[in-house]
Amino acid sequence: MGYLNTAMNSGAAWGEIQQKLHQRVEVDLNEVSRVIELARRTPGLAQYEKEFHELSIFFEIATQYYQQNDPAGLSGLVEFWDKYRAGVMQRYTAITPVELRAADSIVADIFKHFLTGVPNERVAYSINATPLVYGGEGGLGGYYTHPPGWNRPFAIINLPHSAFDNVWQWLALPHETGHDTYVTVEGLQHDIETALENRMTAAVQGGELEMSEVVIDLRPLGLDYTHTYTGAEFISTIWKRWANEAQADMLGLLSCGGAAIVALQQIIGFGVKDYWSVFLAEGGGIGDAPEEHPTSYVRNALNIAALRRISAGHNALADEIQTRFEALRPVADFVEWHITDEHVLARCPVKEMVKSAEIAADVILTNAMPSLGNKTYQKLIDFSVADQTIVDQMAELLVAGNPTFSQVAGGSPRHCLAATMFAFEKDTNRADVINRTFKHFI
């Protein structure tokens, strides 16, 4: 007997059935209206009245667009909607109210602190709109802003359920907030990428960095593709690709200080190997690019260098973080990029990559950006020695389970979050006390 419908063996019939299947994947606009109405009745979401109205318009327009132009894209829109619906329902039904309330406080504090000094006409969102936090999927590294590239009224940040009882790992939230400010401020991506490209090029041309020519050769993999980067082009390409992640790390560091680096070490590790992407380029042909996340070894160097540049008063903590880095990092002479585990596409001396990270830290922290009203990142949001003193006081109270930790003079949610890491470092056996005290009294 035959199992398959042979009529679907033609290209036209196959395309027609695929279109019908995708058309069934859509956002129910009536459901959008109902959930948005719930949001309006939820105290913690009342401030989003204008944004939820814009969101309903967005979904109506986006659904029509994908139905007419890209039926396959509807599934991505549905995934997008699912996150917003869950973010609302989790609050309305009080499934995870304590965690989300605490996380929202942190994100709002950092988001608004950074944007307060940015010219309003540069901000794509309503100036009062902050991302929402959704209790979602994923393990230790399951933090992300979803979706980072769409033109939506506001974003939602995924906080993995696995982190609900490890509040010191919430120090990834400032980093994710950094992704959202990056796409929110018009022209910021261009400013940072251009600054990094120009500075890296000058560093190679001036002998500050020693970078050799790099040839990307895919012929051993059966692909007729080679591309030659000069040393300056290679390191500039890498840091332009890493710009978003690097600046998000800087925002986390300027928000919470060295605690953000310690948390990041737990999440990303210390490796010297990464992947190099090969893809179909626009207009046909093959393109190549490094992984968008900085190689973890280099990322540690970037953050430690940045902590020292923020203030010499942070050097003692930076020394401790450096000591942990040196104790746990691999012994290696090169940073390597692979397309498979066996095939190395590119490599660069570790010492030169570390120097490039130190340069990148200086660029992001101290370059005045036109998109930011000619201010620097550190001018918009800073973490001084006085901030660290506040965190130290909070950490002592947190590890003791004292609910007044959040009332330390001069403190804010970002200080409270930083304190969780140092409280945990003081006594890992007090983890339950730290978790409970932080979530209920921030």
JOVENBEL-V745855 format. One record per helix or strand of 3 or more residues. SS is the DSSP state (alpha for helix, beta for strand). FROM is the first residue (numbers start at 0). LEN is the number of residues. If there is no record, write none. Layout:
ss->SS from->FROM len->LEN
ss->SS from->FROM len->LEN
This chain:
ss->alpha from->5 len->4
ss->alpha from->10 len->13
ss->alpha from->28 len->12
ss->alpha from->42 len->27
ss->alpha from->70 len->22
ss->alpha from->96 len->19
ss->alpha from->119 len->3
ss->beta from->131 len->5
ss->beta from->143 len->3
ss->beta from->155 len->5
ss->alpha from->160 len->3
ss->alpha from->166 len->18
ss->alpha from->187 len->18
ss->beta from->213 len->4
ss->alpha from->218 len->3
ss->beta from->225 len->4
ss->alpha from->230 len->11
ss->alpha from->242 len->14
ss->alpha from->257 len->11
ss->beta from->272 len->8
ss->beta from->285 len->5
ss->alpha from->295 len->15
ss->alpha from->311 len->17
ss->beta from->333 len->5
ss->beta from->343 len->6
ss->alpha from->349 len->17
ss->alpha from->369 len->3
ss->alpha from->376 len->4
ss->alpha from->384 len->15
ss->alpha from->402 len->5
ss->alpha from->412 len->14
ss->alpha from->427 len->14
